[in-house]
Amino acid sequence: MQQIKIILIGLFIVLCVGCGEKQGKENFRYFQNYQRTFNDLHARHLKVAKQWGITPITSDDDFEEQEDELSEITSCRYYEVDELTHSISYLVPRAEEILETIGSNFRDSLDEKGLPDRKVIVTSVLRTRGLVKKLQKKNINASSNSTHVYGTTFDIAYARYKGAKKDEVDKLKTVLAEVLNDLRKEKKCYVLYELKQACFHITVR
């Protein structure tokens, strides 16, 4: 009789733990209304980009003259820099700092939620005038007055994450959106949700 009681108690514990895990998964709250939330339009980005950024680069001489005002961006523990085809991996220090904060807060939030450790992917950073023209040949929606030319703006993919599996992406996107929304509310940055480019377009404030 005692042995039967022990077996029943064991089964009860297993069922409770299983239900608890299931409930925890179901209780994950997905972010809603990305486009409505992250709707800071170009004019806002441009105003602060001109305030905090460099003079747009049109030549190698321009870059050399302003190189001391820029920080080189490379993959690190906070973020992964994608293979860049239409930008170069530099930002003004102010923008580098907010990028690092985003990456750090993202990983901290994943840990708090019990999710796998992943990194955000930076897909675009500083663009020269020449790179903007090159991009316009490929993407007709690319602006000739892009805030990327000031070194204050970067893009982070929301559909790809370093080391992530496909079934993790929706949750990772939610966590990234929460991180960005908190920083946006703190007036640390402007954020635009770019549907076609599958990225968050971010400019430091």
Biotite code that builds the C-alpha atoms (Angstrom):
import biotite.structure as struc

atoms = struc.array([
    struc.Atom([0.000, 0.000, 0.000], chain_id="A", res_id=1, res_name="MET", atom_name="CA", element="C"),
    struc.Atom([2.800, 2.389, 0.909], chain_id="A", res_id=2, res_name="GLN", atom_name="CA", element="C"),
    struc.Atom([4.525, 1.626, -2.401], chain_id="A", res_id=3, res_name="GLN", atom_name="CA", element="C"),
    struc.Atom([1.340, 2.441, -4.330], chain_id="A", res_id=4, res_name="ILE", atom_name="CA", element="C"),
    struc.Atom([1.073, 5.792, -2.518], chain_id="A", res_id=5, res_name="LYS", atom_name="CA", element="C"),
    struc.Atom([4.659, 6.652, -3.444], chain_id="A", res_id=6, res_name="ILE", atom_name="CA", element="C"),
    struc.Atom([3.990, 5.782, -7.097], chain_id="A", res_id=7, res_name="ILE", atom_name="CA", element="C"),
    struc.Atom([0.826, 7.919, -7.161], chain_id="A", res_id=8, res_name="LEU", atom_name="CA", element="C"),
    struc.Atom([2.611, 10.864, -5.564], chain_id="A", res_id=9, res_name="ILE", atom_name="CA", element="C"),
    struc.Atom([5.385, 10.547, -8.155], chain_id="A", res_id=10, res_name="GLY", atom_name="CA", element="C"),
    struc.Atom([2.883, 10.549, -11.011], chain_id="A", res_id=11, res_name="LEU", atom_name="CA", element="C"),
    struc.Atom([1.146, 13.586, -9.533], chain_id="A", res_id=12, res_name="PHE", atom_name="CA", element="C"),
    struc.Atom([4.438, 15.517, -9.363], chain_id="A", res_id=13, res_name="ILE", atom_name="CA", element="C"),
    struc.Atom([5.312, 14.610, -12.951], chain_id="A", res_id=14, res_name="VAL", atom_name="CA", element="C"),
    struc.Atom([1.895, 15.752, -14.172], chain_id="A", res_id=15, res_name="LEU", atom_name="CA", element="C"),
    struc.Atom([2.146, 19.022, -12.263], chain_id="A", res_id=16, res_name="CYS", atom_name="CA", element="C"),
    struc.Atom([5.596, 19.798, -13.654], chain_id="A", res_id=17, res_name="VAL", atom_name="CA", element="C"),
    struc.Atom([4.450, 18.937, -17.172], chain_id="A", res_id=18, res_name="GLY", atom_name="CA", element="C"),
    struc.Atom([1.392, 21.169, -16.866], chain_id="A", res_id=19, res_name="CYS", atom_name="CA", element="C"),
    struc.Atom([3.527, 23.943, -15.451], chain_id="A", res_id=20, res_name="GLY", atom_name="CA", element="C"),
    struc.Atom([5.894, 23.794, -18.419], chain_id="A", res_id=21, res_name="GLU", atom_name="CA", element="C"),
    struc.Atom([2.991, 23.783, -20.859], chain_id="A", res_id=22, res_name="LYS", atom_name="CA", element="C"),
    struc.Atom([1.335, 26.690, -19.117], chain_id="A", res_id=23, res_name="GLN", atom_name="CA", element="C"),
    struc.Atom([4.607, 28.642, -19.155], chain_id="A", res_id=24, res_name="GLY", atom_name="CA", element="C"),
    struc.Atom([4.927, 28.191, -22.908], chain_id="A", res_id=25, res_name="LYS", atom_name="CA", element="C"),
    struc.Atom([1.327, 29.232, -23.488], chain_id="A", res_id=26, res_name="GLU", atom_name="CA", element="C"),
    struc.Atom([1.766, 32.308, -21.311], chain_id="A", res_id=27, res_name="ASN", atom_name="CA", element="C"),
    struc.Atom([4.434, 33.829, -23.592], chain_id="A", res_id=28, res_name="PHE", atom_name="CA", element="C"),
    struc.Atom([2.974, 37.120, -24.786], chain_id="A", res_id=29, res_name="ARG", atom_name="CA", element="C"),
    struc.Atom([3.777, 37.956, -28.368], chain_id="A", res_id=30, res_name="TYR", atom_name="CA", element="C"),
    struc.Atom([4.307, 41.586, -29.328], chain_id="A", res_id=31, res_name="PHE", atom_name="CA", element="C"),
    struc.Atom([1.456, 43.129, -31.298], chain_id="A", res_id=32, res_name="GLN", atom_name="CA", element="C"),
    struc.Atom([1.177, 46.020, -33.777], chain_id="A", res_id=33, res_name="ASN", atom_name="CA", element="C"),
    struc.Atom([4.790, 46.373, -34.896], chain_id="A", res_id=34, res_name="TYR", atom_name="CA", element="C"),
    struc.Atom([4.005, 48.915, -37.596], chain_id="A", res_id=35, res_name="GLN", atom_name="CA", element="C"),
    struc.Atom([1.762, 50.994, -35.354], chain_id="A", res_id=36, res_name="ARG", atom_name="CA", element="C"),
    struc.Atom([4.296, 51.041, -32.513], chain_id="A", res_id=37, res_name="THR", atom_name="CA", element="C"),
    struc.Atom([7.480, 51.636, -34.493], chain_id="A", res_id=38, res_name="PHE", atom_name="CA", element="C"),
    struc.Atom([6.255, 54.399, -36.759], chain_id="A", res_id=39, res_name="ASN", atom_name="CA", element="C"),
    struc.Atom([8.909, 57.119, -36.377], chain_id="A", res_id=40, res_name="ASP", atom_name="CA", element="C"),
    struc.Atom([9.011, 58.487, -39.898], chain_id="A", res_id=41, res_name="LEU", atom_name="CA", element="C"),
    struc.Atom([12.005, 59.747, -41.864], chain_id="A", res_id=42, res_name="HIS", atom_name="CA", element="C"),
    struc.Atom([11.707, 63.393, -40.810], chain_id="A", res_id=43, res_name="ALA", atom_name="CA", element="C"),
    struc.Atom([12.287, 62.498, -37.150], chain_id="A", res_id=44, res_name="ARG", atom_name="CA", element="C"),
    struc.Atom([15.274, 60.314, -37.953], chain_id="A", res_id=45, res_name="HIS", atom_name="CA", element="C"),
    struc.Atom([16.752, 62.958, -40.238], chain_id="A", res_id=46, res_name="LEU", atom_name="CA", element="C"),
    struc.Atom([16.497, 65.756, -37.679], chain_id="A", res_id=47, res_name="LYS", atom_name="CA", element="C"),
    struc.Atom([18.523, 63.927, -35.014], chain_id="A", res_id=48, res_name="VAL", atom_name="CA", element="C"),
    struc.Atom([20.867, 62.399, -37.590], chain_id="A", res_id=49, res_name="ALA", atom_name="CA", element="C"),
    struc.Atom([21.929, 65.868, -38.683], chain_id="A", res_id=50, res_name="LYS", atom_name="CA", element="C"),
    struc.Atom([22.280, 66.903, -35.036], chain_id="A", res_id=51, res_name="GLN", atom_name="CA", element="C"),
    struc.Atom([24.541, 64.044, -33.927], chain_id="A", res_id=52, res_name="TRP", atom_name="CA", element="C"),
    struc.Atom([26.056, 62.767, -37.146], chain_id="A", res_id=53, res_name="GLY", atom_name="CA", element="C"),
    struc.Atom([29.013, 63.407, -39.413], chain_id="A", res_id=54, res_name="ILE", atom_name="CA", element="C"),
    struc.Atom([29.057, 65.263, -42.713], chain_id="A", res_id=55, res_name="THR", atom_name="CA", element="C"),
    struc.Atom([27.985, 62.780, -45.412], chain_id="A", res_id=56, res_name="PRO", atom_name="CA", element="C"),
    struc.Atom([30.968, 61.106, -47.050], chain_id="A", res_id=57, res_name="ILE", atom_name="CA", element="C"),
    struc.Atom([31.429, 61.655, -50.773], chain_id="A", res_id=58, res_name="THR", atom_name="CA", element="C"),
    struc.Atom([35.105, 60.688, -51.148], chain_id="A", res_id=59, res_name="SER", atom_name="CA", element="C"),
    struc.Atom([38.006, 58.897, -49.479], chain_id="A", res_id=60, res_name="ASP", atom_name="CA", element="C"),
    struc.Atom([39.286, 62.263, -48.303], chain_id="A", res_id=61, res_name="ASP", atom_name="CA", element="C"),
    struc.Atom([35.956, 62.934, -46.555], chain_id="A", res_id=62, res_name="ASP", atom_name="CA", element="C"),
    struc.Atom([36.251, 59.616, -44.745], chain_id="A", res_id=63, res_name="PHE", atom_name="CA", element="C"),
    struc.Atom([39.858, 60.231, -43.653], chain_id="A", res_id=64, res_name="GLU", atom_name="CA", element="C"),
    struc.Atom([38.978, 63.675, -42.334], chain_id="A", res_id=65, res_name="GLU", atom_name="CA", element="C"),
    struc.Atom([36.156, 62.303, -40.174], chain_id="A", res_id=66, res_name="GLN", atom_name="CA", element="C"),
    struc.Atom([37.490, 58.869, -39.275], chain_id="A", res_id=67, res_name="GLU", atom_name="CA", element="C"),
    struc.Atom([38.342, 60.030, -35.741], chain_id="A", res_id=68, res_name="ASP", atom_name="CA", element="C"),
    struc.Atom([34.659, 60.833, -35.213], chain_id="A", res_id=69, res_name="GLU", atom_name="CA", element="C"),
    struc.Atom([33.628, 57.263, -36.004], chain_id="A", res_id=70, res_name="LEU", atom_name="CA", element="C"),
    struc.Atom([33.827, 53.897, -34.258], chain_id="A", res_id=71, res_name="SER", atom_name="CA", element="C"),
    struc.Atom([34.347, 50.708, -36.227], chain_id="A", res_id=72, res_name="GLU", atom_name="CA", element="C"),
    struc.Atom([31.576, 48.175, -35.675], chain_id="A", res_id=73, res_name="ILE", atom_name="CA", element="C"),
    struc.Atom([32.533, 44.495, -35.585], chain_id="A", res_id=74, res_name="THR", atom_name="CA", element="C"),
    struc.Atom([30.779, 41.341, -34.413], chain_id="A", res_id=75, res_name="SER", atom_name="CA", element="C"),
    struc.Atom([31.009, 40.936, -30.644], chain_id="A", res_id=76, res_name="CYS", atom_name="CA", element="C"),
    struc.Atom([29.174, 39.300, -27.744], chain_id="A", res_id=77, res_name="ARG", atom_name="CA", element="C"),
    struc.Atom([26.310, 41.801, -28.069], chain_id="A", res_id=78, res_name="TYR", atom_name="CA", element="C"),
    struc.Atom([25.571, 41.612, -31.811], chain_id="A", res_id=79, res_name="TYR", atom_name="CA", element="C"),
    struc.Atom([26.604, 40.072, -35.119], chain_id="A", res_id=80, res_name="GLU", atom_name="CA", element="C"),
    struc.Atom([27.500, 42.275, -38.095], chain_id="A", res_id=81, res_name="VAL", atom_name="CA", element="C"),
    struc.Atom([26.119, 40.826, -41.309], chain_id="A", res_id=82, res_name="ASP", atom_name="CA", element="C"),
    struc.Atom([28.058, 40.651, -44.566], chain_id="A", res_id=83, res_name="GLU", atom_name="CA", element="C"),
    struc.Atom([27.715, 44.274, -45.688], chain_id="A", res_id=84, res_name="LEU", atom_name="CA", element="C"),
    struc.Atom([27.248, 45.054, -49.374], chain_id="A", res_id=85, res_name="THR", atom_name="CA", element="C"),
    struc.Atom([25.850, 48.595, -49.295], chain_id="A", res_id=86, res_name="HIS", atom_name="CA", element="C"),
    struc.Atom([27.352, 50.091, -46.151], chain_id="A", res_id=87, res_name="SER", atom_name="CA", element="C"),
    struc.Atom([30.603, 50.200, -44.204], chain_id="A", res_id=88, res_name="ILE", atom_name="CA", element="C"),
    struc.Atom([30.930, 49.119, -40.585], chain_id="A", res_id=89, res_name="SER", atom_name="CA", element="C"),
    struc.Atom([31.211, 52.474, -38.823], chain_id="A", res_id=90, res_name="TYR", atom_name="CA", element="C"),
    struc.Atom([28.950, 54.523, -36.554], chain_id="A", res_id=91, res_name="LEU", atom_name="CA", element="C"),
    struc.Atom([29.348, 57.633, -34.451], chain_id="A", res_id=92, res_name="VAL", atom_name="CA", element="C"),
    struc.Atom([30.154, 56.638, -30.827], chain_id="A", res_id=93, res_name="PRO", atom_name="CA", element="C"),
    struc.Atom([26.695, 57.698, -29.679], chain_id="A", res_id=94, res_name="ARG", atom_name="CA", element="C"),
    struc.Atom([25.076, 55.240, -32.077], chain_id="A", res_id=95, res_name="ALA", atom_name="CA", element="C"),
    struc.Atom([27.574, 52.512, -31.241], chain_id="A", res_id=96, res_name="GLU", atom_name="CA", element="C"),
    struc.Atom([26.607, 52.859, -27.584], chain_id="A", res_id=97, res_name="GLU", atom_name="CA", element="C"),
    struc.Atom([22.880, 52.429, -28.206], chain_id="A", res_id=98, res_name="ILE", atom_name="CA", element="C"),
    struc.Atom([23.565, 49.456, -30.485], chain_id="A", res_id=99, res_name="LEU", atom_name="CA", element="C"),
    struc.Atom([25.563, 47.808, -27.714], chain_id="A", res_id=100, res_name="GLU", atom_name="CA", element="C"),
    struc.Atom([22.762, 48.552, -25.242], chain_id="A", res_id=101, res_name="THR", atom_name="CA", element="C"),
    struc.Atom([20.209, 46.936, -27.540], chain_id="A", res_id=102, res_name="ILE", atom_name="CA", element="C"),
    struc.Atom([22.339, 43.818, -27.925], chain_id="A", res_id=103, res_name="GLY", atom_name="CA", element="C"),
    struc.Atom([23.052, 43.582, -24.199], chain_id="A", res_id=104, res_name="SER", atom_name="CA", element="C"),
    struc.Atom([19.432, 44.163, -23.147], chain_id="A", res_id=105, res_name="ASN", atom_name="CA", element="C"),
    struc.Atom([18.243, 41.632, -25.715], chain_id="A", res_id=106, res_name="PHE", atom_name="CA", element="C"),
    struc.Atom([20.456, 38.881, -24.333], chain_id="A", res_id=107, res_name="ARG", atom_name="CA", element="C"),
    struc.Atom([19.565, 39.776, -20.733], chain_id="A", res_id=108, res_name="ASP", atom_name="CA", element="C"),
    struc.Atom([15.871, 39.589, -21.594], chain_id="A", res_id=109, res_name="SER", atom_name="CA", element="C"),
    struc.Atom([16.296, 36.196, -23.254], chain_id="A", res_id=110, res_name="LEU", atom_name="CA", element="C"),
    struc.Atom([17.956, 34.930, -20.087], chain_id="A", res_id=111, res_name="ASP", atom_name="CA", element="C"),
    struc.Atom([15.151, 36.278, -17.886], chain_id="A", res_id=112, res_name="GLU", atom_name="CA", element="C"),
    struc.Atom([12.538, 34.567, -20.057], chain_id="A", res_id=113, res_name="LYS", atom_name="CA", element="C"),
    struc.Atom([14.412, 31.272, -20.146], chain_id="A", res_id=114, res_name="GLY", atom_name="CA", element="C"),
    struc.Atom([14.965, 31.472, -23.891], chain_id="A", res_id=115, res_name="LEU", atom_name="CA", element="C"),
    struc.Atom([18.119, 30.316, -25.739], chain_id="A", res_id=116, res_name="PRO", atom_name="CA", element="C"),
    struc.Atom([21.024, 32.766, -25.931], chain_id="A", res_id=117, res_name="ASP", atom_name="CA", element="C"),
    struc.Atom([21.022, 34.390, -29.382], chain_id="A", res_id=118, res_name="ARG", atom_name="CA", element="C"),
    struc.Atom([22.412, 37.579, -30.934], chain_id="A", res_id=119, res_name="LYS", atom_name="CA", element="C"),
    struc.Atom([20.792, 40.243, -33.087], chain_id="A", res_id=120, res_name="VAL", atom_name="CA", element="C"),
    struc.Atom([22.165, 40.777, -36.600], chain_id="A", res_id=121, res_name="ILE", atom_name="CA", element="C"),
    struc.Atom([23.132, 44.246, -37.842], chain_id="A", res_id=122, res_name="VAL", atom_name="CA", element="C"),
    struc.Atom([22.382, 44.447, -41.562], chain_id="A", res_id=123, res_name="THR", atom_name="CA", element="C"),
    struc.Atom([23.281, 48.049, -42.444], chain_id="A", res_id=124, res_name="SER", atom_name="CA", element="C"),
    struc.Atom([25.317, 50.872, -40.905], chain_id="A", res_id=125, res_name="VAL", atom_name="CA", element="C"),
    struc.Atom([27.142, 53.857, -42.430], chain_id="A", res_id=126, res_name="LEU", atom_name="CA", element="C"),
    struc.Atom([26.589, 54.573, -46.127], chain_id="A", res_id=127, res_name="ARG", atom_name="CA", element="C"),
    struc.Atom([28.633, 56.877, -48.315], chain_id="A", res_id=128, res_name="THR", atom_name="CA", element="C"),
    struc.Atom([26.878, 58.857, -51.028], chain_id="A", res_id=129, res_name="ARG", atom_name="CA", element="C"),
    struc.Atom([28.307, 56.408, -53.546], chain_id="A", res_id=130, res_name="GLY", atom_name="CA", element="C"),
    struc.Atom([26.881, 53.410, -51.693], chain_id="A", res_id=131, res_name="LEU", atom_name="CA", element="C"),
    struc.Atom([23.469, 55.084, -51.531], chain_id="A", res_id=132, res_name="VAL", atom_name="CA", element="C"),
    struc.Atom([23.476, 55.461, -55.322], chain_id="A", res_id=133, res_name="LYS", atom_name="CA", element="C"),
    struc.Atom([24.536, 51.834, -55.675], chain_id="A", res_id=134, res_name="LYS", atom_name="CA", element="C"),
    struc.Atom([21.695, 50.735, -53.410], chain_id="A", res_id=135, res_name="LEU", atom_name="CA", element="C"),
    struc.Atom([19.146, 52.791, -55.355], chain_id="A", res_id=136, res_name="GLN", atom_name="CA", element="C"),
    struc.Atom([19.913, 50.744, -58.474], chain_id="A", res_id=137, res_name="LYS", atom_name="CA", element="C"),
    struc.Atom([18.890, 47.636, -56.538], chain_id="A", res_id=138, res_name="LYS", atom_name="CA", element="C"),
    struc.Atom([16.133, 49.141, -54.372], chain_id="A", res_id=139, res_name="ASN", atom_name="CA", element="C"),
    struc.Atom([14.046, 51.943, -55.907], chain_id="A", res_id=140, res_name="ILE", atom_name="CA", element="C"),
    struc.Atom([12.665, 52.782, -52.446], chain_id="A", res_id=141, res_name="ASN", atom_name="CA", element="C"),
    struc.Atom([16.116, 53.665, -51.089], chain_id="A", res_id=142, res_name="ALA", atom_name="CA", element="C"),
    struc.Atom([16.200, 57.340, -50.120], chain_id="A", res_id=143, res_name="SER", atom_name="CA", element="C"),
    struc.Atom([18.819, 59.680, -51.571], chain_id="A", res_id=144, res_name="SER", atom_name="CA", element="C"),
    struc.Atom([18.615, 61.516, -48.240], chain_id="A", res_id=145, res_name="ASN", atom_name="CA", element="C"),
    struc.Atom([19.172, 58.405, -46.124], chain_id="A", res_id=146, res_name="SER", atom_name="CA", element="C"),
    struc.Atom([20.006, 58.926, -42.468], chain_id="A", res_id=147, res_name="THR", atom_name="CA", element="C"),
    struc.Atom([22.579, 56.149, -42.841], chain_id="A", res_id=148, res_name="HIS", atom_name="CA", element="C"),
    struc.Atom([24.967, 58.712, -44.387], chain_id="A", res_id=149, res_name="VAL", atom_name="CA", element="C"),
    struc.Atom([25.330, 60.462, -41.013], chain_id="A", res_id=150, res_name="TYR", atom_name="CA", element="C"),
    struc.Atom([26.617, 57.432, -39.107], chain_id="A", res_id=151, res_name="GLY", atom_name="CA", element="C"),
    struc.Atom([23.786, 57.687, -36.597], chain_id="A", res_id=152, res_name="THR", atom_name="CA", element="C"),
    struc.Atom([21.588, 54.969, -38.046], chain_id="A", res_id=153, res_name="THR", atom_name="CA", element="C"),
    struc.Atom([21.698, 51.201, -38.296], chain_id="A", res_id=154, res_name="PHE", atom_name="CA", element="C"),
    struc.Atom([19.339, 48.378, -39.241], chain_id="A", res_id=155, res_name="ASP", atom_name="CA", element="C"),
    struc.Atom([18.734, 45.224, -37.200], chain_id="A", res_id=156, res_name="ILE", atom_name="CA", element="C"),
    struc.Atom([17.090, 42.200, -38.804], chain_id="A", res_id=157, res_name="ALA", atom_name="CA", element="C"),
    struc.Atom([13.920, 40.957, -37.126], chain_id="A", res_id=158, res_name="TYR", atom_name="CA", element="C"),
    struc.Atom([13.578, 37.710, -39.075], chain_id="A", res_id=159, res_name="ALA", atom_name="CA", element="C"),
    struc.Atom([17.130, 36.410, -38.494], chain_id="A", res_id=160, res_name="ARG", atom_name="CA", element="C"),
    struc.Atom([19.229, 35.942, -35.345], chain_id="A", res_id=161, res_name="TYR", atom_name="CA", element="C"),
    struc.Atom([22.677, 34.481, -34.865], chain_id="A", res_id=162, res_name="LYS", atom_name="CA", element="C"),
    struc.Atom([22.344, 30.792, -34.009], chain_id="A", res_id=163, res_name="GLY", atom_name="CA", element="C"),
    struc.Atom([18.531, 30.788, -34.054], chain_id="A", res_id=164, res_name="ALA", atom_name="CA", element="C"),
    struc.Atom([16.275, 28.007, -35.290], chain_id="A", res_id=165, res_name="LYS", atom_name="CA", element="C"),
    struc.Atom([13.218, 28.814, -37.395], chain_id="A", res_id=166, res_name="LYS", atom_name="CA", element="C"),
    struc.Atom([10.761, 28.007, -34.614], chain_id="A", res_id=167, res_name="ASP", atom_name="CA", element="C"),
    struc.Atom([12.487, 30.500, -32.300], chain_id="A", res_id=168, res_name="GLU", atom_name="CA", element="C"),
    struc.Atom([12.242, 33.548, -34.548], chain_id="A", res_id=169, res_name="VAL", atom_name="CA", element="C"),
    struc.Atom([8.773, 34.801, -33.559], chain_id="A", res_id=170, res_name="ASP", atom_name="CA", element="C"),
    struc.Atom([9.657, 34.823, -29.869], chain_id="A", res_id=171, res_name="LYS", atom_name="CA", element="C"),
    struc.Atom([13.027, 36.442, -30.537], chain_id="A", res_id=172, res_name="LEU", atom_name="CA", element="C"),
    struc.Atom([11.303, 39.131, -32.587], chain_id="A", res_id=173, res_name="LYS", atom_name="CA", element="C"),
    struc.Atom([8.950, 39.829, -29.688], chain_id="A", res_id=174, res_name="THR", atom_name="CA", element="C"),
    struc.Atom([11.849, 40.155, -27.237], chain_id="A", res_id=175, res_name="VAL", atom_name="CA", element="C"),
    struc.Atom([13.736, 42.495, -29.581], chain_id="A", res_id=176, res_name="LEU", atom_name="CA", element="C"),
    struc.Atom([10.612, 44.626, -30.049], chain_id="A", res_id=177, res_name="ALA", atom_name="CA", element="C"),
    struc.Atom([10.167, 44.918, -26.276], chain_id="A", res_id=178, res_name="GLU", atom_name="CA", element="C"),
    struc.Atom([13.785, 46.016, -25.875], chain_id="A", res_id=179, res_name="VAL", atom_name="CA", element="C"),
    struc.Atom([13.473, 48.621, -28.619], chain_id="A", res_id=180, res_name="LEU", atom_name="CA", element="C"),
    struc.Atom([10.157, 49.905, -27.335], chain_id="A", res_id=181, res_name="ASN", atom_name="CA", element="C"),
    struc.Atom([11.618, 50.447, -23.859], chain_id="A", res_id=182, res_name="ASP", atom_name="CA", element="C"),
    struc.Atom([14.557, 52.444, -25.282], chain_id="A", res_id=183, res_name="LEU", atom_name="CA", element="C"),
    struc.Atom([12.219, 54.376, -27.547], chain_id="A", res_id=184, res_name="ARG", atom_name="CA", element="C"),
    struc.Atom([10.030, 55.316, -24.574], chain_id="A", res_id=185, res_name="LYS", atom_name="CA", element="C"),
    struc.Atom([13.191, 56.488, -22.791], chain_id="A", res_id=186, res_name="GLU", atom_name="CA", element="C"),
    struc.Atom([13.844, 58.762, -25.820], chain_id="A", res_id=187, res_name="LYS", atom_name="CA", element="C"),
    struc.Atom([17.109, 57.004, -26.584], chain_id="A", res_id=188, res_name="LYS", atom_name="CA", element="C"),
    struc.Atom([16.286, 56.312, -30.233], chain_id="A", res_id=189, res_name="CYS", atom_name="CA", element="C"),
    struc.Atom([13.774, 56.496, -33.045], chain_id="A", res_id=190, res_name="TYR", atom_name="CA", element="C"),
    struc.Atom([12.604, 53.232, -34.596], chain_id="A", res_id=191, res_name="VAL", atom_name="CA", element="C"),
    struc.Atom([10.856, 52.454, -37.876], chain_id="A", res_id=192, res_name="LEU", atom_name="CA", element="C"),
    struc.Atom([9.522, 48.994, -38.680], chain_id="A", res_id=193, res_name="TYR", atom_name="CA", element="C"),
    struc.Atom([10.515, 48.238, -42.266], chain_id="A", res_id=194, res_name="GLU", atom_name="CA", element="C"),
    struc.Atom([8.309, 45.479, -43.626], chain_id="A", res_id=195, res_name="LEU", atom_name="CA", element="C"),
    struc.Atom([9.950, 44.981, -47.037], chain_id="A", res_id=196, res_name="LYS", atom_name="CA", element="C"),
    struc.Atom([13.499, 45.017, -45.694], chain_id="A", res_id=197, res_name="GLN", atom_name="CA", element="C"),
    struc.Atom([12.571, 42.849, -42.675], chain_id="A", res_id=198, res_name="ALA", atom_name="CA", element="C"),
    struc.Atom([14.428, 45.089, -40.263], chain_id="A", res_id=199, res_name="CYS", atom_name="CA", element="C"),
    struc.Atom([14.115, 47.710, -37.550], chain_id="A", res_id=200, res_name="PHE", atom_name="CA", element="C"),
    struc.Atom([15.563, 51.007, -38.800], chain_id="A", res_id=201, res_name="HIS", atom_name="CA", element="C"),
    struc.Atom([17.081, 52.723, -35.749], chain_id="A", res_id=202, res_name="ILE", atom_name="CA", element="C"),
    struc.Atom([18.543, 56.208, -35.266], chain_id="A", res_id=203, res_name="THR", atom_name="CA", element="C"),
    struc.Atom([20.137, 57.337, -32.019], chain_id="A", res_id=204, res_name="VAL", atom_name="CA", element="C"),
    struc.Atom([18.661, 60.379, -30.283], chain_id="A", res_id=205, res_name="ARG", atom_name="CA", element="C"),
])
